[in-house]
Amino acid sequence: MALIRPFKIVHPKKEFVEEISCPPYDVVNRKEAESYAKNPISFMHVIRAEVDLKNYEDNVYEKAKENLNNLISGEYLIEEEKPVFYIYKQKMGKITQVGLVACTSVEEYDKNLIKKHELTRQEKEEDRTNHILNLEANTGPVFLTYPEKDSDDNFLQNLIENKNPLYDFSDENEVRHTVYKIEDDDEINLIKNKFIEIPYLYIADGHHRAASASNVAKILNEKFSGEKDDEFNYFLSVIFPASQLNIMDYNRVVKDLNGYSVGQFLQRTDELFEIYKEDFNGNPDKKHHFGLYLDGQWYLLIPKKGTYNSNDPILSLDVSILQDNLLNPILGIRDPRKDQRIDFVGGIKGIKTLESMVDSGEYKVAFSLFPTSIEELMDVADSNKTMPPKSTWFEPKLRSGLFIHKLR
C-alpha cells in the first residue's frame, strides 16, 4: 500500500510565489542558477546557495540554511497551522498533469514499495544528504507516479473542480502552475484511503532526493532515538497518475569520432544498423529508430535483426541499444556517467539544438532517440533492475520553492 500523509507545508505567500519559485536544482547550470539568483527572494538561493559564494565551499549548506531562514523571517514563506495536502496542476501546451503533494514513507522506500529505476551517484547523494541535514527540511519534491486501476483515478481532478486555487501563474517557459489546498478532514481521509489501495509507487524523477531522504532518516533516528511517526521518516513528494505523464527524448552529443574518419565511422555503424538519409528530419517516429547528425546531414538508423535482446527489459531499451551497439564499441564510450566526451540534451530543447551543438564544432556527432515509455520504466523497476543513465526526461518539471517540508 502507498502510505502517505499530509503535513504542515511551508510555502510562499501568494503575492511572492512567482518571484520565489524556480526550476529544480539539477536542471540548471551555474550560469543559469546565477541568473535566477539576481532576484533576491528566488528559491535558487536555497537550493543552489553557491550562487552567493565565490566557491562551492563547506559553508554552502550553512548559506542555504541562512537563506531559507531569511525567507521565513521576512515572511515571504509561511507555514500551515495544520497538516494539509495540496493538489498541484501543471499545464504545458496540450499536456495537463494533476498530482498530490504529500509526504511519503522512507520505510516504504527502503522496502522497495517505492520502486526505483536508476542508480544514484555518490557525490550527488552526499550533496543532497548534507543539504537536507543542514536545513532540516526537504526543499525539493520527489516526483512519483502510479498506474491507474480505472477511471476513478480522476478523483484528484474531481476534488478541485469547485475550489479556488491558492496559486495560479505561468513560469518563464509558459508552463502554468495551479495549486489547491486540501484541508477538509473528509477530503484528506478520502485521499489517504485511495492511496492505501495502490500497492506500489514508482520514482519518475528524483532518485537522489529520495536516497538522501533515506540517509537523513537513518542519521536522525540514531541521533534522536526517533519514533516511526517523526517527520524525518517521511519525505516531500508529488504523485501523479502514470497516464498523465509526458516523457520526452533524452539525446546524446559526442565530441569526436574516436579516431575514425566520417567514412570509417559510417562504415562501422553500417555493420549493426540500417542507415537511411532521404527525407529524415532528425525526429525518430517510433521505438528502435535513431537519428544521427553528422557533417550537416541527418541519417536514420534502424538496428539490424539479432543485434539486441528484444525480451530483456533493459537490453531492449533504445538507450541500451545505442550504448551497446554504437557508443561503446565504435565511439569507445564505456561509462557514459563518467566519460567527458559525451553530453546529454533533454528533448525539450529540440532537434535544432542538437544541430547547432554539432555545427558549432564543439561536438562532432549527435544522436536523437525516441522517448522511453512509462511502461518501460515500470517494467524495469518491477524487475528490480536499473535503466542506463539519462534514459528519461520528464516535462513539465516540478517547480522548487512552492512546497517545503520541515523535518522537525
C-alpha positions in Angstrom: 0.0 0.0 0.0 1.1 3.6 -0.5 1.4 5.2 2.9 1.1 8.9 2.5 0.2 11.7 4.9 -0.5 15.5 5.0 2.0 17.8 6.7 2.4 21.4 7.8 3.6 22.7 4.5 5.9 25.7 4.3 5.0 27.7 1.2 5.2 31.2 -0.3 2.8 33.9 0.4 0.5 34.3 -2.6 2.0 37.7 -3.6 5.5 36.3 -3.8 5.0 32.9 -5.4 6.2 33.8 -8.9 9.3 35.5 -7.6 10.2 32.7 -5.2 9.5 29.7 -7.5 12.3 28.4 -9.7 13.4 25.3 -11.6 14.8 22.3 -9.7 18.4 22.4 -8.6 19.6 19.8 -11.0 18.3 21.1 -14.3 20.2 24.4 -14.4 24.0 25.0 -14.7 25.9 27.5 -12.6 25.4 30.4 -15.1 21.6 29.7 -15.3 21.4 29.5 -11.5 23.2 32.8 -11.1 20.7 34.4 -13.5 17.7 33.3 -11.4 19.6 34.4 -8.2 19.6 38.0 -9.4 16.1 38.0 -7.8 16.9 38.3 -4.1 14.0 36.1 -3.0 14.3 33.4 -5.6 14.4 29.9 -4.1 17.6 29.4 -6.1 19.4 31.0 -3.2 18.2 28.0 -1.1 18.7 25.0 -3.4 21.9 26.3 -5.1 23.4 28.5 -2.4 26.8 28.5 -4.2 25.3 31.4 -6.2 26.0 33.6 -3.1 29.6 32.3 -2.7 32.8 32.5 -4.7 33.4 28.8 -4.4 31.4 25.7 -3.6 32.8 25.5 -0.1 31.9 23.7 3.0 29.7 26.5 4.2 27.4 26.2 1.2 24.9 24.3 3.3 25.1 26.9 6.1 24.5 29.6 3.5 21.5 27.7 2.2 20.1 27.4 5.7 20.6 31.2 6.3 18.8 32.0 3.0 15.9 29.7 3.9 15.6 31.3 7.3 15.7 34.7 5.8 12.8 33.9 3.6 10.8 32.7 6.6 11.8 35.5 8.9 11.0 38.0 6.2 7.5 36.4 5.9 8.0 35.5 2.3 7.4 31.9 3.3 4.7 30.8 5.8 3.8 27.5 7.5 0.4 25.9 7.6 -1.1 25.7 11.0 -2.4 22.1 10.5 -1.3 19.2 8.3 -2.8 19.5 4.8 -2.5 18.1 1.3 -2.0 20.2 -1.8 -3.1 19.3 -5.3 -0.6 20.5 -8.0 -1.8 21.0 -11.6 0.6 21.7 -14.4 -0.3 22.6 -18.0 2.3 22.8 -20.8 0.7 23.2 -24.2 -1.7 20.3 -24.6 -0.2 18.4 -21.6 -2.0 18.5 -18.3 -1.0 16.6 -15.2 -2.6 16.7 -11.8 -0.7 15.4 -8.8 -0.9 15.2 -5.0 1.6 17.0 -2.8 2.2 14.7 0.2 4.7 13.1 2.5 5.7 9.5 1.6 7.3 7.0 3.8 11.1 6.4 4.0 10.3 2.9 5.3 8.3 2.1 2.1 11.2 3.5 0.0 13.7 1.3 1.9 11.4 -1.8 1.4 11.2 -1.1 -2.3 7.5 -0.4 -2.1 8.5 2.9 -3.7 10.3 1.5 -6.7 13.5 2.8 -8.4 14.8 2.6 -11.9 18.1 4.5 -11.7 21.3 4.3 -9.9 22.4 7.3 -7.8 25.8 8.9 -8.0 27.6 9.0 -4.6 28.7 12.7 -4.8 25.2 13.9 -5.7 23.6 11.8 -3.0 26.0 13.1 -0.4 25.4 16.7 -1.5 21.6 16.4 -1.1 22.0 14.5 2.2 24.1 17.3 3.6 21.7 19.9 2.2 18.7 18.2 3.9 20.5 17.7 7.2 21.7 21.3 7.5 18.4 22.8 6.5 16.4 20.2 8.4 13.9 20.3 5.5 13.1 18.8 2.2 13.3 21.7 -0.2 12.6 19.8 -3.5 9.9 17.1 -4.0 10.5 13.6 -5.3 8.4 13.1 -8.5 6.4 9.8 -8.0 3.8 8.0 -10.2 1.5 5.1 -10.0 -0.5 3.0 -12.6 -4.2 3.7 -12.5 -6.7 0.9 -12.0 -9.8 2.5 -13.5 -11.4 5.9 -14.4 -11.9 6.6 -10.7 -8.3 7.8 -10.7 -9.5 11.2 -11.8 -10.5 11.8 -8.2 -7.8 14.4 -7.7 -9.2 16.5 -10.6 -12.7 16.0 -9.2 -11.7 17.3 -5.8 -10.6 20.6 -7.2 -13.5 21.2 -9.6 -15.2 23.9 -7.5 -12.2 25.1 -5.5 -10.4 28.4 -5.8 -6.7 28.0 -6.3 -4.1 29.1 -3.8 -1.7 29.8 -6.7 -2.2 30.2 -10.4 0.7 31.5 -12.5 2.8 30.8 -15.6 6.6 30.5 -15.5 9.2 31.7 -17.8 8.7 28.6 -20.1 4.9 29.3 -20.3 4.1 26.3 -18.1 1.0 27.1 -16.0 1.2 26.0 -12.3 -2.0 25.9 -10.3 -2.1 24.8 -6.7 -5.1 23.9 -4.5 -5.2 23.4 -0.7 -6.9 20.3 0.7 -7.6 21.0 4.4 -11.1 19.4 4.9 -10.7 16.3 7.1 -13.1 14.2 5.0 -11.2 15.0 1.8 -7.9 14.3 3.5 -9.2 10.9 4.6 -10.6 10.2 1.1 -7.2 10.8 -0.4 -5.4 8.7 2.2 -7.8 5.8 1.7 -7.5 6.0 -2.1 -3.7 5.7 -1.9 -3.8 2.8 0.5 -5.3 0.8 -2.4 -2.2 1.5 -4.5 0.4 -1.3 -4.0 3.4 0.5 -5.3 4.6 3.9 -6.1 7.4 4.5 -8.7 10.1 7.2 -8.8 9.8 9.0 -12.1 12.4 11.7 -11.2 14.3 12.5 -8.0 16.3 9.3 -7.2 19.0 11.4 -5.4 16.4 13.3 -3.3 14.7 10.0 -2.3 18.0 8.3 -1.4 19.1 11.3 0.5 15.9 11.4 2.5 16.5 7.8 3.5 20.1 8.6 4.5 18.9 11.5 6.6 16.2 9.4 8.3 18.9 6.9 9.4 21.1 9.6 10.8 18.3 11.4 12.7 16.7 8.2 14.0 20.1 7.3 15.6 20.7 10.9 16.8 17.2 11.4 18.4 16.1 7.8 19.0 13.3 8.6 16.7 9.7 7.3 16.6 8.1 5.9 13.4 5.8 9.0 13.0 8.6 11.5 13.2 8.7 13.9 10.3 12.2 12.9 9.2 10.8 9.4 8.5 8.8 11.0 5.6 9.8 12.9 2.6 8.3 15.5 0.3 6.7 14.1 -2.9 4.3 15.0 -5.7 2.5 11.9 -7.0 0.9 11.8 -10.5 -1.1 9.1 -12.3 1.1 7.4 -14.9 -1.2 8.1 -17.8 -0.8 11.8 -17.5 3.0 11.9 -17.5 5.0 13.2 -20.5 8.4 11.6 -21.1 10.5 13.3 -23.8 13.5 12.1 -25.7 16.9 12.3 -24.0 19.5 12.8 -26.7 23.3 12.5 -26.9 26.1 14.5 -28.3 29.7 13.3 -28.6 32.8 15.4 -29.1 34.7 13.2 -31.5 34.6 10.0 -33.7 37.1 8.1 -31.6 39.8 8.5 -34.3 37.6 7.4 -37.2 37.1 9.5 -40.4 33.4 10.2 -41.3 33.5 7.4 -43.9 35.1 4.9 -41.5 32.6 5.8 -38.8 29.6 5.3 -41.1 31.1 2.0 -42.3 31.4 0.7 -38.8 27.9 1.9 -37.9 26.5 0.1 -41.0 27.6 -3.3 -39.5 24.9 -3.1 -36.9 22.4 -0.5 -38.2 20.5 0.1 -41.5 21.4 3.6 -42.5 18.9 5.9 -44.4 19.3 9.6 -45.1 16.4 10.5 -47.5 13.5 12.6 -46.1 14.5 12.3 -42.5 14.3 15.4 -40.3 16.1 14.0 -37.2 13.0 13.1 -35.2 12.6 9.3 -34.7 8.9 8.5 -35.0 8.9 5.1 -33.3 10.8 2.9 -30.9 14.1 1.4 -32.2 14.6 4.3 -34.6 17.5 6.7 -34.1 18.7 9.9 -35.6 22.3 10.5 -36.4 23.5 14.1 -37.2 27.0 14.4 -38.7 28.6 16.9 -41.1 25.3 18.8 -41.5 23.4 15.7 -42.5 20.7 13.7 -40.7 20.7 9.9 -41.0 18.0 7.5 -39.8 19.5 4.4 -38.0 17.5 1.2 -37.5 19.2 -1.7 -35.7 19.6 -4.9 -37.7 17.9 -8.1 -36.7 19.6 -10.0 -33.9 21.6 -7.1 -32.7 19.8 -6.8 -29.3 17.7 -8.9 -27.0 14.1 -7.9 -27.5 12.9 -9.9 -24.5 15.1 -8.2 -21.9 13.5 -5.0 -20.3 17.0 -3.3 -20.1 18.7 -4.5 -23.3 15.7 -3.7 -25.4 15.6 -0.1 -24.4 16.7 2.3 -27.1 19.2 3.9 -24.8 20.8 0.5 -24.3 20.8 -0.4 -28.0 22.6 2.8 -28.8 25.0 2.4 -26.0 25.8 -1.3 -26.6 25.9 -1.2 -30.4 27.4 2.2 -31.1 28.6 4.4 -28.3 30.6 1.7 -26.6 32.0 -0.5 -29.4 32.5 2.3 -32.0 33.0 5.5 -30.1 34.7 4.0 -27.1 32.3 5.5 -24.5 32.2 2.6 -22.0 30.8 4.5 -19.0 28.6 7.4 -20.0 28.3 8.5 -16.4 32.0 9.4 -16.3 33.1 9.9 -19.9 33.8 13.6 -20.5 33.4 13.2 -24.3 29.6 12.7 -24.1 26.8 15.1 -23.1 23.1 14.7 -22.8 20.4 17.0 -24.1 16.8 16.9 -22.9 14.2 16.7 -25.7 12.6 20.0 -24.6 15.5 21.8 -26.3 14.6 20.3 -29.7 16.4 18.9 -32.7 17.7 22.4 -33.7 19.8 22.5 -30.5 21.5 19.2 -31.4 22.3 20.6 -34.9 23.7 23.8 -33.5 25.9 22.0 -31.0 27.4 19.9 -33.8 27.6 22.8 -36.3 29.5 24.9 -33.7 32.3 22.4 -33.9 32.3 21.7 -30.1 30.7 18.3 -30.8 31.2 16.1 -33.8 28.1 13.9 -33.8 24.6 13.9 -32.3 22.1 11.2 -31.7 18.3 11.7 -31.3 16.2 9.0 -29.6 12.5 8.1 -29.4 11.3 8.7 -25.8 11.3 5.9 -23.3 7.7 5.0 -22.3 6.3 5.0 -18.8 5.5 1.3 -19.3 9.2 0.5 -20.0 10.2 2.5 -16.9 7.8 0.4 -14.7 8.9 -2.9 -16.3 12.5 -2.1 -15.4 11.5 -1.1 -11.8 9.3 -4.2 -11.4 12.3 -6.3 -12.5 14.4 -4.7 -9.7 16.8 -3.5 -12.4 18.1 -0.1 -13.3 18.0 1.8 -16.5 21.1 3.2 -18.2 21.9 6.8 -17.2 19.9 9.6 -18.8 17.1 7.4 -20.0 14.1 9.7 -19.3 13.4 13.4 -19.4 10.1 14.4 -17.9 8.3 17.7 -18.8 7.0 19.8 -17.3 9.4 20.0 -14.4 8.2 20.5 -10.8 8.9 24.0 -9.6 11.1 24.4 -6.5 10.1 26.8 -3.7 6.3 26.0 -3.8 6.4 23.4 -1.0 8.9 22.8 1.8 8.7 20.0 4.3 10.3 20.7 7.7 11.8 17.6 9.3 11.4 18.7 12.9 
